[in-house]
Amino acid sequence: MPTPTEQHWTPVHGEPYRPVPYRPARMPSAETLARAAELRERMDERRTVRRFSADPVPEQAVRDAVACAATAPSGAHQQPWTFVLVKDPDVRRRIRQAAEEEERISYDGRLGEEWLAALRPIGTDAVKTHLTDAPVLLVVFQQRYWLADDGTKHKHYYVDESVGIAVGMLLSALHQSGLAALVHTPSPMRFLSEVLDRPANEKAFAVIPVGYPADDCEVPDLVRKSLDQVLIEV
């Protein structure tokens, strides 16, 4: 199947509004309902995985998932995100080593008892084998600002919200492609900028291992909130 034709984006800061027609085909109601029900059921199967198989995954599927994430809405359409695909075993080993150093400090008291109590049913600890076991590692950075060709600094807007939406779409795309993932947010994450040599305008947002669940994978016995617990209709 051919991939969409890609265009190289350049900033349009300060340019006038130039609308184009948008006339997508309207889906019949019956198909809308069927697709929505299928998607709801499929997404309900999604689980966060911390024990990964070392089996390789189709890397193009990961790239396509990133491309899906990059269609997310963003403040002023400034698309303030960078996705770093990490495959080098040595780089991943360094990321895991640095992450576990921070996590040990956190679990030894920095988090506080209330946070640790909230994590206890999830079964997490300072050991992060997923950072080296999963065949693919995606590190998401948020761009706090961008630089024009003349060096002028321009602020991005709603960065946290924009990147958060993109990560949600990334997880959905990976799951729909049959891949498992985990959102890992070691705190602090400054080491990721150093290990991956990212520029000063980028700040690490999340580390996302991607792969297949290990044969002996287990997940917490969790129950999601029901629809009537999360939806209010007025």
ABEGO torsion letter per residue (X at the ends): XBBBBBBBBBBABGBBBBBBBBBBBBBBAAAAAAAAAAAAAAAAABBBBABBBABBBBAAAAAAAAAAAAABBBBGGAGBBBBBBBABAAAAAAAAAAAAAAAAAAAAGAAEAAAAAAAAAAGBBABBAAAAABABBBBBBBBABBBBAAGBBBBBBGAAAAAAAAAAAAAAAAAAAGBBBBBBBBOBAAAAAAAAGBBAABBBABBBBBEBBBAABBBBBBBBBBAAAABBBX
